[in-house]
Amino acid sequence: MADGTYPPGSRVPGIVEMGAEFNIAASTAQKALAHLRTTGVVRTELGLGTFVADK
């Protein structure tokens, strides 16, 4: 996100996708997304996915 790979408004990979892409456990990906959500970096829309928050 910081390097522009996922610009504001873009959908980020889900937990399973993120685990496969970064070779991490699903629980680690879930914790990472929860932290990003808590800090306002991403927002989750029910039924649509998780997106990079607008700055």
Secondary structure, 3 states (H helix, E strand, C coil): CCCCCCCCCCECCCHHHHHHHHCCCHHHHHHHHHHHHHCCCEEEECCCEEEECCC
